[in-house]
Amino acid sequence: MIDREHDLSVTRQALVLDISRSSVYYLPCPTSPGDLALMRRIDELHLDYPFVGARMLRDPLGREGFAVGLLHVGTLMKRMCIEAIYRRPNTVRRQHPWHRFRVEL
């Protein structure tokens, strides 16, 4: 996409392609082996207990030797697209008066 050897400057190429110049120079850093091990364990725990969120995962991980906080567990869960399964609030309440709970025949 961006050719550094081209006559057109990198800035102009980014402008023509309508991308930011910082994304041209960005090099993603790899995930550390410690985070990969932690993510694997979070995934295993989530498969066993899908209703457990980041707050409840922090303590078992700490007992297993992972020195990890609530925000780090939550960040890794978001990166893996994992969230706790639980009943959301106000799912039973009727939103409109014409909504019926049962169909009358």
N, C-alpha and C positions, 0 to 999 in steps of 0.2 A: 504494500500500500504506500508506505513512505520510502522513498529511495534516497539514501543519504549521498549517493554519488551523482545525483541528477543536477542539471544546471540550475534548476529552480531551488531556492533555499527551502529548508525544512519548514520555516515559518510560513512561507507562501504555499507550500504543499498542504500544510495543515489548514490554512485558510480556504484553499480551493476545495478540500474534502469536507469542510465544515466540522472539524473536530478541534478540540482544544490542544494547544501546543504542549501543555503539561502531560497529556495522555500519550504524546509521541515519545517523551523521554522517560515515562514511568516504567519501572521494572518491578513486577510483583515479587515480594520476598516469600520464600517457601515457608510452609508451616513447620514449626519445630517438632522434633521427634517426641518431646514431652507432651505437646499439645495433641499430637496424633494419638498417643497412648491414652490420654485423657478423653479424647473424643470417642475412641473405641469403647472405653469403659462406660461413658455416658450413654452410648448407643445400646450397649448390653443391658444397662439398668433400665433404660427407657422401654426396651422390649419386654422386660420382666414386669415393670410397673409403669404403664403408660399414663397413669393419672398423676404421677409425681412431677413437680416442676423444679425449677432451679433451686428454690429455697430448700426443698426436701432432699435434693441430690447432693447438696454441698456437704452435709454431715457424713453420710456414708463414704463419700470420696475422701474426706479428711481422715476417716478411720482406716482407710485402705492405704494411706501414705501420700496421697496427693495434697500438696499444700495449695489449696485453691479457694478463692472467694466466690461470693454470690454473683458478682458482676461478670467474672470470667466464665463461670458455668453458664450464665445466661447468654453471653456473647457466643460461646461455642455452640449452644443449642440453637441460636438463631442462624449461625453459619451452616449448621447441618439441617436446618428447616425442621426442627423438632419442637413441639410444644405439648404441654400437658393436655390430656383429654379430660374435660370436666363439664358439668352442666353450666351453661352460661346463664346469667341473671335474666329474669323477666321473660323466660321462654314460654311460660304457660299463660301469662296475662294476655287478654284480648287487646289487640291494638285498635280495632275499629268495632263499632257496635254490630255491623252486619256479618262479622266473622262468627261462624258457628263451630262448636266443638264436635257435633255429630250431625249427620245428614238425616233429615226427616223425610221419610218416604210416604 
